[in-house]
């Protein structure tokens, strides 16, 4: 595989723009765009929220791992990873072994605005969504910071964010060794 064909994995907290930015970058590179949550939903025939409700978060995390290990092409893909995908031990290393990892980041206040009125996020199906978001953010922030390059998605136009991600990707893909 030549470096320009290396997969790109976008990680980060929910509401940071992984799918939106991923689609844009995929168009610019001529790569296939995949959203890990949507691919798991398609394969399982049910929404993520139902998977969480029926078999639990641990089973869902195992499905995410299976998707990363065997559920998508080994090159020319941009994958928007679910917000918790990098949390289980070993997942960040697995992603790094398969491609370039870039973390999208936004302040908690922006994430609150972007996610407060969505109904498809299973971890937010609680009475106090803001408190739950703040708790999850606090638990995961250190993990996201360890992923590598972080790109801020707050108060920036999509084309600027996508351009930044592309520059990081090209630099890191040129040195990627499988």
C-alpha positions in Angstrom: 0.0 0.0 0.0 1.4 3.4 -0.9 1.2 6.2 1.7 -1.5 8.2 -0.1 -3.9 5.2 0.2 -3.6 5.0 3.9 -6.9 5.1 5.9 -7.7 8.0 8.0 -9.5 7.5 11.3 -11.3 10.5 12.8 -11.8 10.2 16.6 -13.1 12.5 19.3 -16.0 13.2 21.5 -19.6 13.1 20.2 -20.6 16.3 18.4 -17.1 17.3 17.4 -17.9 17.0 13.6 -16.3 13.7 12.8 -18.9 12.7 10.2 -19.3 16.1 8.6 -15.5 16.7 8.4 -15.0 13.1 7.3 -17.4 13.3 4.4 -15.7 16.5 3.2 -12.1 15.1 3.4 -13.2 11.9 1.7 -14.6 13.9 -1.2 -11.4 15.9 -1.5 -9.2 12.7 -1.5 -11.6 10.6 -3.5 -11.8 8.1 -0.7 -14.7 6.1 0.6 -16.4 7.6 3.7 -17.6 5.3 6.5 -19.2 6.1 9.8 -18.5 3.3 12.3 -21.8 3.7 14.1 -23.8 3.6 10.8 -21.8 0.6 9.5 -22.6 -1.3 12.8 -26.2 -0.3 12.5 -26.4 -1.6 9.0 -24.6 -4.9 9.8 -26.8 -5.5 13.0 -30.0 -4.3 11.4 -30.8 -2.0 14.3 -29.9 1.4 15.7 -27.0 1.9 18.1 -29.5 2.9 20.8 -31.3 -0.4 20.5 -28.0 -2.4 20.6 -27.1 -0.6 23.8 -30.5 -1.2 25.3 -30.7 -4.9 24.3 -27.2 -6.2 24.8 -25.3 -3.4 26.5 -22.3 -1.1 25.9 -19.7 -3.9 26.3 -21.2 -5.8 23.4 -21.4 -2.6 21.3 -17.7 -1.9 22.0 -16.9 -5.5 20.8 -18.8 -4.7 17.6 -16.7 -1.6 17.1 -13.5 -3.6 17.5 -14.7 -6.1 15.0 -15.5 -3.3 12.5 -12.0 -1.8 12.9 -10.4 -5.2 12.6 -12.3 -6.7 9.7 -15.3 -4.5 8.8 -13.9 -2.1 6.3 -11.3 -1.8 3.5 -7.7 -1.7 4.5 -7.0 1.5 2.4 -8.6 4.6 0.8 -11.2 5.0 3.6 -12.0 7.8 5.9 -13.6 6.4 9.0 -15.6 8.6 11.5 -15.3 6.6 14.7 -17.9 6.6 17.4 -17.1 8.8 20.3 -16.2 5.9 22.7 -14.4 3.7 20.2 -10.9 4.7 21.4 -11.8 4.3 25.1 -11.3 0.5 25.5 -7.7 -0.6 26.1 -5.8 -1.4 22.9 -8.2 0.4 20.5 -6.0 3.4 19.9 -3.1 1.2 19.1 -5.3 -0.9 16.8 -6.3 2.3 14.9 -2.7 3.5 14.7 -1.7 0.1 13.2 -4.3 0.5 10.5 -3.9 4.2 9.5 -3.5 7.8 10.4 -5.5 8.9 13.5 -6.7 12.5 13.9 -8.7 13.7 16.9 -11.4 16.4 16.4 -11.9 18.6 19.4 -14.4 21.2 20.6 -15.0 22.8 23.9 -17.7 21.2 26.1 -20.0 24.2 25.6 -20.0 23.7 21.9 -20.6 20.0 22.3 -23.5 20.7 24.6 -25.1 23.0 21.9 -24.5 20.4 19.1 -25.9 17.4 21.0 -28.5 18.6 23.4 -31.5 18.0 21.1 -30.5 14.8 19.5 -32.3 11.5 20.3 -30.0 9.0 18.7 -27.2 9.1 21.2 -27.6 6.2 23.6 -25.3 7.5 26.3 -27.4 10.6 26.6 -30.7 8.8 27.3 -30.7 10.1 30.9 -32.6 12.8 32.8 -29.7 15.2 33.1 -28.1 15.2 29.7 -25.7 18.1 30.4 -24.4 16.5 33.6 -23.9 13.2 31.7 -22.1 14.9 28.8 -19.8 16.7 31.3 -19.0 13.5 33.1 -18.3 11.6 29.9 -16.2 14.4 28.5 -14.1 14.5 31.8 -13.6 10.8 31.6 -12.5 10.7 28.0 -10.6 14.0 27.5 -7.2 12.5 28.5 -7.7 9.6 26.1 -8.5 11.9 23.3 -5.4 14.1 24.0 -3.2 10.9 23.7 -4.5 10.1 20.3 -2.1 12.4 18.5 -2.9 15.5 16.4 -6.0 17.3 17.6 -7.9 19.7 15.3 -10.2 22.2 16.8 -13.7 22.3 15.1 -15.2 25.2 17.1 -16.1 28.4 15.3 -14.2 27.5 12.1 -15.6 27.0 8.7 -15.8 23.4 7.4 -13.4 24.1 4.5 -10.7 25.3 7.0 -11.2 22.3 9.3 -11.1 19.9 6.4 -8.0 21.6 5.0 -6.2 21.3 8.4 -7.1 17.6 8.6 -5.9 17.0 5.1 -2.5 18.7 5.8 -2.1 16.5 8.9 -3.2 13.4 7.1 -0.8 13.9 4.1 2.1 14.6 6.5 1.4 11.5 8.6 0.4 9.2 5.8 3.7 9.9 4.1 5.5 8.3 7.1 2.9 5.6 7.8 4.3 2.1 7.9 1.9 -0.8 8.1 
